[in-house]
Amino acid sequence: MVQAQQRERQQRAAVDLKHHIDEAQAGLADKAEVHQTRAKQQADMHAREFNALLESGQNPYAVSHTFSLTHIFLDISFT
C-alpha cells in the first residue's frame, strides 16, 4: 500500500516534470523565433543602408564604422 502510493507520487512528479519541460521548450522556441526574425530584419536594414550608401557614392565601410562608434559611445554614456 505504501509502495503503491509512493509509486503514484513518483509517476505524478514525472508527468509534471515532463509538462514543465515541454512548456519551457515551447517558450524557448518562441523566443528563438522572435530573435531570428529581429536578426533578419536588422540584417535586411543593414543591407539596404549599405546599398544606399554605395549608390550615393559614399564609402559604406567608413560611414558604418563611424555610425557604430557613435552607437557604442551613446550606449555607454546613457546606460
Secondary structure, 3 states (H helix, E strand, C coil): CHHHHHHHHHHHHHHHHHHHHHHHHHHHHHHHHHHHHHHHHHHHHHHHHHHHHHHCCCCHHHHHHHHHHHHHHHHHHHC
